[in-house]
Each structure stands twice: as structure tokens, then as C-alpha cells.
């Protein structure tokens, strides 16, 4: 008869656990050890906990979809604004010069504004345009080579970009860097980056408008 009582008790343990009772509560109510309760509750997920987990997954999915929709609308607004500004941009010689340089050397798939070039004057011109249309911080990553003096490189890039750009120097240890001609890459290579998705969207829209006009 003992095994029958235990069988009923074990079934009761499973039912109580399924209905959301804790291991401690089950042990107190049925007057048995917590280890016994834990053993018979293996693999059982309480209905309330399962419902909570399911609701969490659904909320996360809705939140992700909401975020995607929100940022999609923001990008669409930025693109629409850029289109209304295009006629003015097209009449501005400096802006068109910047867009021409960005078309050749700018970032087009990263989601942030960036341009990579070896000429301090050219990158300095791009920064002159960018700082007038964004308030975001710019970072200049200067890659110099074995044949370069890093202090000299930094001084020239600082002169070209001004004091408000954060400059980060990094050495290229690639064996091929020894073959870099001094005249072509006199001060290393600069990657000027600004984390501004709205400006990136507008630049891409301006380039698309320019391409359509050709």
C-alpha cells in the first residue's frame, strides 16, 4: 500500500508544480523532502511560468518590429527632407564638390558618414563642409606606415582638421607598407568618421538625386 500512496503523492507533486507551486511550498504541503519534490518535477514547466515566457517572447518580437518601423519612418523622413533640399544643394558649388569627393571616397554601406583619403587638404575640405551640417563628434583614424614619422603625420592632420576632431594614430605593420611611396602617401591615410545616420541617409539621397539628374 505504501507504493500506492507514494504514487498518488508523486502525481500530486507534478500537478502542483504544473499549477505554479514552488518546490518549497509543495514540500511543506505534502510533508516530504525538497529533494524528492525536485526529482519528480524534472522537466515540468509551470503553466504560469510558461505563459510569462511566451508573453516575454511576444513582447520582444513586438518591440523589435516597433523599433524597425520607428527607424524606418525616421529614415524615410530624412530622405524626404533631403529631396526637398536637393535643388539648393545642386546650386552650391562647395556642396557639389563635397558630394563628388564622397561619391569616390565616402562610406556607402556602413550606416555612418565617413571618408577615407591620403590628402590632408582634401579631407580637411570635407570636414569643413560636414561640421556645418552636423553637430556630431568626428573621429579621424590615421594609419601611418613604417617609413613615416607619426608625430609629423599627426601634426599635419591636426592642422588640416582643427582641434575639434579626435585623432587616433595607428601603425600599419603590413610588410607591404614598406613599399608605400613617400610622395603618394606622405602623411599616411585618414579615415574621417561621424556616427550620424540621419546625415548619412541625406547624403545617400543627394547622391541618388545627382545620379538621376545625369
Helices and strands as residue ranges (DSSP letters): H 2-18, H 23-30, H 34-40, H 47-90, H 93-105, E 113-117, H 120-130, E 138-144, H 150-161, E 166-171, G 175-179, E 189-194, H 197-213
